[in-house]
Amino acid sequence: MYAEKMNSVRILHAADFHLDSPFRGLPPEQARQRRREGRAALVRLAELANERAVELVLLAGDLFDSGEIYRETAQALAVALGRMHAQVFLAPGNHDCWDGRGPYAAVDWPENVHIFKSKTIEAVELPEQNCVIYGAAFTEPECGDSLLRGFHVPADDGRLHIMVLHADVDGSGRYNAVSRDDIAESGLDYLALGHVHRFGGVEQAGGTAWAYSGCPEGRGFDECGERGVLVGDVSREKAALEFVPFARRRYEVLRLDITGRNPLDALEEAADRLRPEEDVYRVLFTGETDAGGVDLAEIHERMAGRFYHLELRDETTAAGDLWKCAGGDSLRGLFLGNLLARRAAAATEEERARIDRAAKWGIAAMEGREL
């Protein structure tokens, strides 16, 4: 049993919390609430680490959204990490780079927390785990060189070799662009990465397993779906890691085809299958509509109370009868006639769809309606 223990270690790998993000897409009060929820997530992270009997917590940078944060946020992070029964290793990234005057230097950190402070890779030996933890820090918002290039662990020394790093695998050079060859040649057993906000699986380069944990909480519609952290056991043979959903709220884009349907009824029906009170939704109405289009203002007024946050967009196309007045002597007829000619000459479906939307928006403007 003792020998087996020495050959593996249980880790929690997380990154890219972006604490104190502005959440510009939300109203001010909801943005403040989301920032409070971000600080509360740190307590949940500590609870998860302790519940899973994690020995090492690897935090791969961008925990803060910038160097300008609320002091209470840095203090909340320090308190949460101090509650963990594990050793914690933190590698600052491009958003929260190490600075002697920055947020990491502004508070006292618990004894179980080690923050890497140099672009030079540092090694921390953990004899009880028969393990060596490596890491480095961004010391400026950009890092043009691969911090991993030329690095090699000692060969065949019987210990686990794990690194935590903020890096851009196959990147273009601004954010510690490391190559897969750099990873393979390192000889590491596991490389815990931050910077990419989506978990894409545990990958392999040579004998080294590596992964991005992704961000634990989405901040916009470019970060939709489930978000989380990685927990599991790393040995010299493999990294058996589980993706653990962690997000308090998800961002979701919902496409609703309303051809032949009332858009309000379609959204009410969809809401029964969702988590409208918890998550942030953007609803895209698609399909065909008549000249009346979709009255987004009315639908939002009727439905906003059921959703934590709701955005509506009309991406429907015009039904055939929209163009029946095209070519008439009225302003509406002349407007539609001009667009119909352009539609006939359009080379792609995408261009025709744009013209359809322009027709609906123009008619709505003439009738004093909002879309």
C-alpha angles and dihedrals in degrees: 000000000000093000091049090052091054092055098058140034131197114234141182113211119194138153147160101047089152091201115203093024111170095234089209092179092066131069113266097258093049090047090054090048091052091052090052089049089052090059090046089053089066090064090049089051091054091049091050093050092051095043091052093046091238116186100190129032114199115196110188103198143272092080086144122047092223143340089270104078138139110273089227089062093059089045091050090052092050092049093048094049090048089058091060118101088211134084109257125213120189127190111191117226138204095287095045101028118173112268127164088228096040133100095277090058093046099075139041112255125215119255092252092061123088118186118195109226107179139066086230111090111252126202124216116191120216107190095181090060093036084234142126120211119203130191148150137197140230104243093185133030089261132043113191098183129069105251089198099052111114094011118134130172119226110279121249098345093142095241131115114251116203130170133195116202144155105231147143110235110214088359129153099251113269100094108041095290107206124184129223087246089057089053095046094048093049093076091217120154092216135005114200109203138191132189103071108084099211128071107234100178133272108297133195131225111179106312093336123100114207138174147169110231090203123219116311093220130031118233102188146001090283087068102051129159133022118351129186153126137276124250129176150087127307120199134163088263101049149340107244099191130166125208106232116199108232111161118125090204131015129214111226135182112208122195114203120190105210099178104148091357137103106251093218092052091047092053094046090052092048093048090062089065096045140066096249096162092053110034138057114245137195111190119201114197110211137172128059128322134175127248090286091067120188118319097219095177093057094045092049091050091051098043109029092089091063094054133067086219127351132189122184129200131181112222097155123131127228122270115230095259091062088082098047092104094048113127097022123133094251124095088252092051094049091047093050093042091056092048093045090056090051090047091054090053095046114121100206141037089239091058092047090051090053090052091049090054091047089054093051093046092048093051091047090052091051090051094045094245130136123232 
